[in-house]
Amino acid sequence: MNLPDYIEASRRTKLKKDIEYYNNDIKNIGLGKTYHIKTYGCQMNEHDTENLKAMLEELGFTYNDNYLTSDLVLLNTCSIRENAHNKAFGMLGRLKHLKEENPNLIVGLCGCMAQEEGVVSEILNKYKWVNFVFGTHNIHRLPYIINEVLNNNTNEIEVFSKEGNIIEGIPVKRDSKYKAYVNIIYGCDKFCTYCIVPFTRGGQRSRLKEDIVKEVEQLVKDGYMEVTLLGQNVNAYGKDLNLGYGMEKLLEEVSKTNIPRIRFVTSHPWDFTDGMIDCITRHENIMPAIHLPVQSGSNKILKMMGRKYTKEEYLTLFNKMKERIPRVSISTDIIVGFPGEDREDFNETIDLVNKCKFDNAFTFIYSKREHTPATKLKDNTPLEEKERRLNQLNEIVNKYFLENNKKLVGTLVPVLVEGISDKKNELYGYTDTNKLINFKGNDDIIGKIVTVKVTSAKTWSLDGELYDK
C-alpha cells in the first residue's frame, strides 16, 4: 500500500527525469467484462481518460456508456475545487448501493483526488469497499493494479507522492477523430497559494520535443485537423530540460508538421514571452485564441495568491497580444472571495474586466483546498457576499461575451466542423478564435474546415450559414 504524502509531494529537485516506455504483458483479463469511466476536471484529465480507456481495452474490457450495468466503474477525479470533490464523493455514494446489489462490481478511483491525503484517508475509513485507488503519477500501472484486484481479490491503494520518470508510449483511445490532445509538460512549480495542483500533479517535467513532434506527425497522417498542446503551465515547457529550448521553439516545430490547427492550454502570464506572441503571429496554423488566467484585478490579492505579477504587468501583456495578434480572442479565469478580498479589491477586478472585455471567462468563488497556504489566511467575507460578487462579475463578463460575438456578425470565419448539434439538429464546430457556431449543412463536411458566414450572435454561441464561393 502506497499512501499520498504532501511533504514528499512538495519537494522539488533538479534531477533530470529519465524516459521509460510503456510495457504491458497482461492480456485478456477483462474479456467478457465492461467498463465505464466518469471524468471530472480539466483537459489533462480528459486526455488521461483516453489513456485509461485504451489500457482497459487492451486488457479485453469493452466500453459501456451506462455505469449502472458495467462490471468496472472508474472515477477519474479533479481536486481543483470543492464542487468537483462533492461530485466524486456523491458518485461513490451511488456506487455503494450498486455494489451492495452486485458484490462483483469493481470500483476504482484515480486522478488528482487520489493524490490528496484526506481523500485517501476518507476512503480507507468510510469507503473500504472501493477496490482500488491510484494517482496521477502511475496511470501506466493500471493493468497491473487491475490484475491484482481480479486475481487476488485485494483492495489496492497505489499512490506515489513523488513524480517518477516520463512514460512514453501509453496507448490512447481518442474521443475525437478530428481533434487531439497532446501532453507537452506535466506538473507545476508555481505554488500559487490557493492551488493544490503542484501537490497532485508534481513538479514540472517536459517531454522531449522529438517525442511531441513525432506524435503530432502521426496525428497528421491519421487525418487529424487540430491538436491542443497540454500542460498545467505550457509556457514553462523546456525549462526543466535546460536545453535552451522553450515553448516558442516548440510551437515553431509543431507548426512545421502542417497540422491545420494548433491550440495550447493553460498559460501562466509569468512565462508568456514576446517570442511566443511573435510565433503565433507568424504561423497561420497556430490559432489566435489564448487562455490567460488573471485570477484577480487587485495587486494586494495577486500578491497573496502568489501569482508573481501585478495587474499592470498583466494588462501590458494583454494589450501586446491584442495589438500584435490579428483577431485574437482572450479568455481568462477569475476567483472571487479570496481570503482578504474586500469590496475595493473586488472593484479593481471589475475595473480590469472592463478594460480587457474578455471573450470568455471562467469565474469561481474561492474554494479552500487541503494543505494549501491560503487555508491559513483569515476570511471574514460571508458566503452571501461572495455569491453577490460572483453574480455581479458574471453579469459584466457575459455582457462582453455578447458584445464580442456581435462584432463577428456578417464576417466569414473558418470552422472545424465537429458534428451534429443535439439541440438544433444543425452542424456545429469552432472558429479559429474558439467560438462555438451552429449552421445548416450536410454531414459529409464533418471533420473538415469550412468557411461560415456569421448571421447572428448569442452570449455563448454564434449562428451562421455555410459560405458558398
MOCORVEN-V855789 format. One record per residue. RES is the residue in one letter. OMEGA is omega in whole degrees, 0 to 359 (none if undefined). Layout:
res = <RES & RES>
omega = <OMEGA & OMEGA>
//
This chain:
res = <M & N & L & P & D & Y & I & E & A & S & R & R & T & K & L & K & K & D & I & E & Y & Y & N & N & D & I & K & N & I & G & L & G & K & T & Y & H & I & K & T & Y & G & C & Q & M & N & E & H & D & T & E & N & L & K & A & M & L & E & E & L & G & F & T & Y & N & D & N & Y & L & T & S & D & L & V & L & L & N & T & C & S & I & R & E & N & A & H & N & K & A & F & G & M & L & G & R & L & K & H & L & K & E & E & N & P & N & L & I & V & G & L & C & G & C & M & A & Q & E & E & G & V & V & S & E & I & L & N & K & Y & K & W & V & N & F & V & F & G & T & H & N & I & H & R & L & P & Y & I & I & N & E & V & L & N & N & N & T & N & E & I & E & V & F & S & K & E & G & N & I & I & E & G & I & P & V & K & R & D & S & K & Y & K & A & Y & V & N & I & I & Y & G & C & D & K & F & C & T & Y & C & I & V & P & F & T & R & G & G & Q & R & S & R & L & K & E & D & I & V & K & E & V & E & Q & L & V & K & D & G & Y & M & E & V & T & L & L & G & Q & N & V & N & A & Y & G & K & D & L & N & L & G & Y & G & M & E & K & L & L & E & E & V & S & K & T & N & I & P & R & I & R & F & V & T & S & H & P & W & D & F & T & D & G & M & I & D & C & I & T & R & H & E & N & I & M & P & A & I & H & L & P & V & Q & S & G & S & N & K & I & L & K & M & M & G & R & K & Y & T & K & E & E & Y & L & T & L & F & N & K & M & K & E & R & I & P & R & V & S & I & S & T & D & I & I & V & G & F & P & G & E & D & R & E & D & F & N & E & T & I & D & L & V & N & K & C & K & F & D & N & A & F & T & F & I & Y & S & K & R & E & H & T & P & A & T & K & L & K & D & N & T & P & L & E & E & K & E & R & R & L & N & Q & L & N & E & I & V & N & K & Y & F & L & E & N & N & K & K & L & V & G & T & L & V & P & V & L & V & E & G & I & S & D & K & K & N & E & L & Y & G & Y & T & D & T & N & K & L & I & N & F & K & G & N & D & D & I & I & G & K & I & V & T & V & K & V & T & S & A & K & T & W & S & L & D & G & E & L & Y & D & K>
omega = <176 & 183 & 180 & 181 & 184 & 181 & 179 & 182 & 183 & 183 & 177 & 176 & 179 & 178 & 181 & 179 & 176 & 178 & 173 & 180 & 181 & 178 & 180 & 179 & 178 & 183 & 166 & 182 & 180 & 182 & 181 & 181 & 178 & 179 & 174 & 178 & 172 & 183 & 178 & 170 & 196 & 178 & 178 & 176 & 178 & 179 & 175 & 179 & 176 & 175 & 181 & 178 & 182 & 180 & 179 & 179 & 173 & 179 & 178 & 178 & 176 & 182 & 176 & 182 & 178 & 182 & 183 & 183 & 182 & 177 & 179 & 176 & 181 & 177 & 177 & 199 & 180 & 181 & 189 & 180 & 183 & 181 & 179 & 175 & 184 & 179 & 181 & 179 & 175 & 178 & 176 & 177 & 178 & 180 & 177 & 179 & 178 & 182 & 176 & 178 & 182 & 182 & 181 & 178 & 178 & 182 & 178 & 177 & 179 & 179 & 190 & 179 & 179 & 179 & 183 & 180 & 184 & 181 & 181 & 176 & 180 & 178 & 180 & 183 & 188 & 184 & 185 & 181 & 176 & 188 & 181 & 178 & 173 & 190 & 185 & 186 & 186 & 179 & 179 & 181 & 180 & 180 & 182 & 178 & 178 & 180 & 178 & 181 & 184 & 187 & 185 & 179 & 182 & 171 & 186 & 171 & 183 & 181 & 178 & 181 & 181 & 178 & 179 & 178 & 175 & 181 & 177 & 172 & 176 & 182 & 183 & 173 & 188 & 181 & 183 & 175 & 188 & 182 & 184 & 171 & 176 & 177 & 174 & 180 & 179 & 172 & 182 & 178 & 185 & 179 & 169 & 194 & 181 & 196 & 181 & 185 & 178 & 178 & 184 & 181 & 174 & 182 & 181 & 174 & 181 & 170 & 176 & 182 & 182 & 180 & 179 & 182 & 178 & 179 & 180 & 179 & 178 & 177 & 176 & 179 & 181 & 175 & 179 & 184 & 186 & 171 & 171 & 179 & 190 & 171 & 174 & 173 & 186 & 183 & 178 & 183 & 173 & 183 & 181 & 182 & 179 & 181 & 182 & 184 & 185 & 186 & 180 & 181 & 178 & 177 & 177 & 183 & 180 & 178 & 182 & 177 & 181 & 168 & 186 & 183 & 176 & 171 & 176 & 176 & 354 & 182 & 171 & 181 & 182 & 188 & 183 & 188 & 173 & 179 & 177 & 179 & 180 & 181 & 178 & 181 & 184 & 191 & 182 & 181 & 169 & 190 & 180 & 178 & 186 & 171 & 188 & 183 & 176 & 178 & 178 & 175 & 181 & 178 & 178 & 181 & 178 & 178 & 178 & 177 & 182 & 185 & 173 & 171 & 177 & 175 & 182 & 179 & 177 & 181 & 177 & 178 & 180 & 182 & 175 & 179 & 181 & 183 & 191 & 181 & 183 & 173 & 185 & 170 & 183 & 176 & 186 & 169 & 178 & 176 & 173 & 177 & 174 & 181 & 181 & 179 & 175 & 184 & 179 & 177 & 180 & 179 & 176 & 175 & 178 & 179 & 179 & 178 & 179 & 176 & 187 & 181 & 186 & 175 & 176 & 179 & 175 & 188 & 185 & 165 & 179 & 181 & 182 & 181 & 184 & 172 & 179 & 183 & 184 & 179 & 181 & 181 & 180 & 182 & 184 & 185 & 179 & 179 & 181 & 179 & 178 & 179 & 177 & 179 & 180 & 180 & 178 & 179 & 183 & 177 & 183 & 181 & 179 & 177 & 181 & 175 & 182 & 179 & 180 & 179 & 180 & 179 & 182 & 181 & 181 & 181 & 176 & 183 & 175 & 185 & 169 & 184 & 187 & 181 & 180 & 180 & 179 & 186 & 190 & 184 & 176 & 173 & 175 & 177 & 181 & 177 & 177 & 179 & 172 & 175 & 176 & 180 & 178 & 180 & 180 & 179 & 179 & 184 & 178 & 177 & 175 & 182 & 180 & 174 & 183 & 177 & 181 & 174 & 180 & 182 & 178 & 185 & 171 & 181 & 188 & 183 & 178 & 168 & 181 & 175 & 181 & 183 & 181 & 181 & none>
//
